[in-house]
Amino acid sequence: MGFLKGLFGKKEAPKRQLDQPSHLMKGDMISLDDSFALPPQLRGQQLRVESVSTYEYERSQKAEWVLKGHGQETLFLSLDEDDETYLAFSIKVNRGQVEQIFDLEHFSAIFEEDEQAQLTTQALPNELSTQFEQWLGKEYHQVNSAQFGYFHREDYRGKKPPQDESGATGEAFESYLLMDDEEKFAIDVEVYDGGETDVMLTLYRPLSDIRDYWPGK
């Protein structure tokens, strides 16, 4: 009996299959195309999923994967899902960088209720040009204003996030979106309670830019 039990014992659980970005989890890795169409922070890089966050809107949820490679740069990945699905890679810029990339007076129009901001990318100093040139379009127009949502530093895809004592389910924010005419580039702005503001440069790319997937342990 012991022999038969050993012969027909438990089978190993099948290894997790990973072949699309929507299935990425913390600890997974991806490698990207080495095309010169990608900025240096992405080109040919191997990136590890450090964490997964969730944006919660009134009728939808959106995952955001925080990625890190060999450099110190933190990158963000989400999916732009419409008629087709695209990778949306983002990089965060600070106030000083925003001041050099855009005219601040024009940038402040993003937050005006009765205006639709139009932004033109300014000529960049060499250091910023090397860092951000391939993340930027030439001109942007505003397509979204003060969209309310909650941000969760957890992966709540398909689940109902827990509420705190006030009934809130995360960090409340308002988002603003600008895109270039070809819809290849975007500016994402998130304003949180207390006035903290995140500005992200976003680049839309085809799914095929992810060449390989490695599931984490």
C-alpha positions as CSV (number, residue, x, y, z in Angstrom):
1,M,0.0,0.0,0.0
2,G,2.9,2.3,0.9
3,F,4.4,1.6,-2.5
4,L,1.2,2.4,-4.4
5,K,0.8,5.6,-2.3
6,G,4.3,6.7,-3.3
7,L,3.7,5.9,-6.9
8,F,0.4,7.6,-7.2
9,G,1.1,10.4,-4.6
10,K,0.2,14.1,-4.9
11,K,1.1,15.7,-8.2
12,E,2.9,19.0,-8.2
13,A,0.6,22.0,-8.6
14,P,0.9,23.3,-12.2
15,K,3.1,26.4,-12.5
16,R,1.3,29.7,-12.8
17,Q,1.0,30.8,-16.4
18,L,1.7,34.4,-17.1
19,D,1.3,35.8,-20.6
20,Q,-0.6,39.1,-20.3
21,P,-0.1,42.3,-18.2
22,S,-3.5,42.2,-16.6
23,H,-2.4,39.0,-14.7
24,L,0.8,40.6,-13.2
25,M,1.2,40.3,-9.4
26,K,3.7,41.5,-6.9
27,G,7.1,39.7,-7.5
28,D,6.5,39.0,-11.2
29,M,9.0,40.3,-13.8
30,I,8.8,41.5,-17.3
31,S,11.3,42.3,-20.0
32,L,10.7,45.0,-22.6
33,D,11.6,45.5,-26.2
34,D,14.9,47.2,-26.9
35,S,13.4,49.5,-29.6
36,F,14.7,53.1,-29.7
37,A,11.0,54.1,-29.8
38,L,11.1,53.5,-26.0
39,P,12.7,55.9,-23.6
40,P,16.0,54.8,-21.9
41,Q,14.1,54.0,-18.6
42,L,12.2,51.3,-20.5
43,R,14.3,50.2,-23.4
44,G,15.4,46.6,-23.1
45,Q,14.8,46.7,-19.3
46,Q,13.9,43.9,-17.0
47,L,11.4,45.3,-14.5
48,R,10.1,43.7,-11.3
49,V,6.5,44.4,-9.9
50,E,7.2,45.9,-6.5
51,S,3.5,46.4,-5.6
52,V,0.0,46.6,-7.1
53,S,-2.4,49.5,-6.3
54,T,-6.0,50.1,-7.2
55,Y,-7.8,53.2,-8.4
56,E,-11.5,53.1,-7.6
57,Y,-14.0,55.2,-9.5
58,E,-17.8,55.3,-9.3
59,R,-18.3,52.5,-11.8
60,S,-14.9,51.1,-12.4
61,Q,-11.5,50.0,-10.9
62,K,-8.1,50.3,-12.5
63,A,-4.9,48.5,-11.5
64,E,-1.5,50.2,-11.3
65,W,1.7,48.2,-11.1
66,V,4.8,49.8,-9.5
67,L,7.9,48.7,-11.4
68,K,11.6,48.9,-10.6
69,G,14.6,47.8,-12.7
70,H,18.4,48.1,-12.1
71,G,18.1,51.9,-11.9
72,Q,16.7,54.0,-9.1
73,E,13.7,55.2,-11.2
74,T,10.3,54.1,-10.1
75,L,8.0,53.4,-13.1
76,F,4.2,52.9,-13.2
77,L,2.2,50.7,-15.5
78,S,-1.5,50.6,-16.1
79,L,-3.7,49.5,-19.0
80,D,-5.6,51.8,-21.3
81,E,-8.6,49.7,-22.4
82,D,-10.9,50.9,-25.1
83,D,-11.4,49.3,-28.5
84,E,-7.9,48.1,-28.1
85,T,-5.7,47.6,-25.1
86,Y,-2.5,49.6,-24.7
87,L,0.3,49.7,-22.1
88,A,0.3,53.0,-20.3
89,F,3.8,53.6,-18.8
90,S,4.1,56.6,-16.4
91,I,6.9,58.4,-14.7
92,K,6.5,61.0,-11.9
93,V,7.8,64.5,-12.2
94,N,8.3,67.0,-9.4
95,R,7.3,70.7,-9.3
96,G,10.7,71.9,-10.3
97,Q,10.6,69.7,-13.4
98,V,7.0,70.7,-14.2
99,E,8.1,74.4,-14.2
100,Q,10.8,73.6,-16.8
101,I,8.6,71.4,-19.0
102,F,5.5,73.7,-19.1
103,D,4.6,77.3,-18.6
104,L,3.1,77.3,-15.1
105,E,0.4,79.8,-15.9
106,H,-0.9,77.6,-18.6
107,F,-0.5,74.6,-16.4
108,S,-2.6,76.1,-13.7
109,A,-5.5,76.4,-16.1
110,I,-5.9,72.6,-15.7
111,F,-7.7,73.3,-12.4
112,E,-10.0,76.1,-13.6
113,E,-13.6,75.0,-13.9
114,D,-14.5,77.1,-17.0
115,E,-11.3,76.4,-18.9
116,Q,-9.9,73.5,-21.0
117,A,-6.2,73.7,-20.7
118,Q,-3.9,73.7,-23.7
119,L,-0.2,73.0,-23.0
120,T,2.9,73.3,-25.2
121,T,6.1,71.5,-24.2
122,Q,8.9,74.0,-23.7
123,A,12.5,73.6,-24.9
124,L,14.2,71.5,-22.3
125,P,17.6,71.9,-20.8
126,N,20.0,69.0,-21.7
127,E,19.6,67.1,-18.5
128,L,15.8,67.1,-18.7
129,S,15.8,66.5,-22.4
130,T,17.8,63.2,-22.0
131,Q,15.5,62.2,-19.1
132,F,12.1,63.1,-20.4
133,E,12.2,63.8,-24.2
134,Q,10.7,60.5,-25.2
135,W,7.9,60.8,-22.5
136,L,6.6,64.1,-24.0
137,G,4.3,65.1,-26.8
138,K,4.6,68.6,-28.3
139,E,1.1,69.8,-27.4
140,Y,-1.6,68.7,-25.1
141,H,-5.3,69.4,-24.7
142,Q,-7.4,68.6,-21.6
143,V,-9.9,65.7,-21.9
144,N,-10.8,65.1,-18.3
145,S,-11.4,67.4,-15.3
146,A,-11.9,66.7,-11.5
147,Q,-12.8,63.1,-11.8
148,F,-13.3,61.9,-8.3
149,G,-12.0,58.6,-7.0
150,Y,-10.2,56.7,-4.3
151,F,-6.6,55.4,-4.3
152,H,-5.7,52.1,-2.6
153,R,-2.2,50.9,-1.9
154,E,-3.4,47.3,-2.3
155,D,-4.6,45.0,-5.1
156,Y,-8.4,45.2,-4.8
157,R,-9.3,44.2,-8.3
158,G,-12.7,42.6,-8.4
159,K,-13.1,43.1,-4.6
160,K,-14.9,45.6,-2.5
161,P,-12.3,47.7,-0.6
162,P,-12.8,48.0,3.2
163,Q,-14.2,51.3,4.6
164,D,-12.8,53.3,7.4
165,E,-14.9,54.9,10.2
166,S,-15.9,57.8,8.0
167,G,-17.2,55.5,5.2
168,A,-14.3,56.3,2.9
169,T,-12.6,53.4,1.2
170,G,-9.1,54.9,0.5
171,E,-7.3,58.1,-0.3
172,A,-9.7,60.5,-2.0
173,F,-8.4,62.4,-5.0
174,E,-9.5,64.3,-8.2
175,S,-7.8,63.4,-11.4
176,Y,-7.1,65.6,-14.5
177,L,-6.0,64.2,-17.9
178,L,-4.5,65.9,-20.9
179,M,-3.5,64.1,-24.1
180,D,-1.6,65.0,-27.3
181,D,-3.5,65.0,-30.6
182,E,-2.2,61.6,-31.6
183,E,-3.1,60.1,-28.2
184,K,0.4,58.7,-27.8
185,F,1.2,60.8,-24.7
186,A,-0.7,62.1,-21.7
187,I,-0.3,64.2,-18.6
188,D,-2.0,62.7,-15.5
189,V,-2.5,65.0,-12.5
190,E,-3.9,63.7,-9.2
191,V,-4.8,66.1,-6.4
192,Y,-5.4,64.6,-3.0
193,D,-7.0,65.9,0.2
194,G,-4.7,68.4,1.7
195,G,-3.5,69.6,-1.7
196,E,-0.8,67.0,-2.3
197,T,-0.4,66.8,-6.1
198,D,1.1,64.1,-8.3
199,V,2.0,64.8,-11.9
200,M,2.8,61.9,-14.2
201,L,4.1,61.8,-17.8
202,T,2.4,58.9,-19.6
203,L,3.4,57.0,-22.7
204,Y,1.0,54.6,-24.5
205,R,2.6,51.6,-26.1
206,P,1.4,48.3,-27.8
207,L,1.2,45.2,-25.6
208,S,3.9,43.6,-27.8
209,D,6.5,45.9,-26.1
210,I,6.5,43.3,-23.2
211,R,8.7,40.6,-24.7
212,D,8.7,38.1,-21.8
213,Y,7.0,37.4,-18.5
214,W,8.4,35.6,-15.5
215,P,6.0,34.7,-12.7
216,G,7.3,35.3,-9.2
217,K,7.8,32.6,-6.6
